[in-house]
Amino acid sequence: MTTPPMDGEQVVLVEHQDNGVSRITFNRPGKRNAMNRAARAAVVQALDECRSRTKVIILTGAGTAFCAGVDLKEGAVSTGDPGLDRRSEWPAVQEEIRRHPAVMIAAVNGTALGGGSTLINVCDLAIAAEDAQIGMPEIGFGLYPTLAGPAAQLRLQPKHAAWLVLTAERIDGVTAAQWGMVNQAVPADALDAAATKLAERVASFDATALEWSKTALWKIPGEISEFTQAVAYGYEVASELRSRSTAVADGIGRFRSGTKNPGQG
């Protein structure tokens, strides 16, 4: 399935598999997948389409770029829908991704600049092509990277974030993996297979457990950093899972009977 175009251009492509995995592809390769209003709104609509049917979403780009951030050449525009306009502001799109119940995997196929690097840090997991180029050019405009900077500072070691913010130099996928910005770097021709394999593994687990685990990963240490409080929240999550799903009881039952649970070798 695809999201209906807003301006005659199919700016975002959506594919659904039967195993709980969906793929959202940014489709403005001639613009390095820069996010104009139409593309941002289409991403929001695609995320809505994935609710209640998808456990894992792969985000990637068409062509040689992942995402070059917000399209700075576009002036003020509107979708004609005030609600969608609010949700498709770039900070709001990041929140839509971060708060979506599905686990997000960034498959960084090429250039990721500014807001494109923000997407990597907002996703729960990430795999990059070894030759991907990731950076923040904002200092060259006399700016602090409003979204990309905080996202990197919350996710990376201080000196690594400072390098990206202060030098405008790009790092490749291998360096991004070494810095912990992505989980893995692979040859470009192996990226799709690696992202799909990871997505299918994650999608083999219970949807409720994935959603609450994703929430906990953002909550700790983002909101809770004291150990005792964090453990208490962990017990709270476990209690919620037991009350909302039979997956915990089923998993313990399989373990006691000697049957392997999903994810076991």
Phi, psi and omega in degrees: 000154178228153177282133181302136180294148180262338185223027180088349180248133179280084191282340177220134178250141181232129177233136178245133173258166182278357185256017179089009180249134173235157180232128175248120183246123174288127192235057170233060187301328179292342178248020183055032179057034173296144188268094169279178183302317181299318181292318180296317179296322180294325176297315179299316180296322178295319178297320176299319181297331183275347182296142176067005178228349189231134175268326185224136177239128173266125174256128180209177182237152175277148178079216187261003181238147170279296177193129180267019178085200181289142178285101184286347181277350181271134176277193180291124179224168179222151175278348186090357180237105184305321179295316179291326177300316180295317183288340183260008167295145189303316176299323180292326178297319178299320179292324177300319179290314184295323185264359180294141181294338180282149173286132183257129176241120174275122173256093191277096188274348182189219185300131176225104186241145176053244180298339174293324176288330175301318180302320180299314184287334179281331178293153183285325179224160180205140172233136183237148168295143183302328182263011176300149180242118186239130181193176179231104182277001191300325182298332177290340176267004185077025184239154164271135181293100192303319179257315184296324180297301178303320180299317179291320182293331177279337187253335187247167172296148186307315183291329177291316177297318180298323179300314181293318183290319192264342184254338186063010177279149180265150173247152179270177183298325180296314178295321178301322177291319179296326181276351181083012177285327173233160181282331188202146172242134183226161173305147185305322183284355178253359187296312183300315181295320181293318180293320179295317179299316179296315181299317181293325177295312181297320182291349179284349182266167183297135184297319180293319178295321178295314182299314182288328176292320176299315178301316181294325179295329175278326183291320180246121002263013184304318180246332181238118181239351179275133191302309184298318178294322180295316179296320178300320178294323177300317177295324178297317178297315180300320179295318178298319181295321179295327183276337186261344187210151175273001186300322181296310180298320179295319181293318178295321178298318178296318181298315183291332180274357180087009179270138182287141174273162175306139179094343177277148184296000000 
